[in-house]
């Protein structure tokens, strides 16, 4: 998926606390998991911080590309209604 999002607030200057996706503000209730990945591309490596976060309505995987401080919604893991 990798849709651009805006992380509006962070907890401890690291974990996403609120993010805006498709114009809607989402409040993170819990960070369930975090990990770092590195992708090798030609002569450089792209390092990404990944976060599985839970909101009231869903669980999402969010990704931060460190080299350009860009945030993406990687996938919707679970939707709760």
Secondary structure, DSSP 8 states (H G I E B T S, - for coil): --EEEEEEEEETTTEEEEEEETTEEEE--EEEEEEEEEEEETTEEEEEEEEEEE-SSEEEEEEEETTTTEEEEEEEEEE--
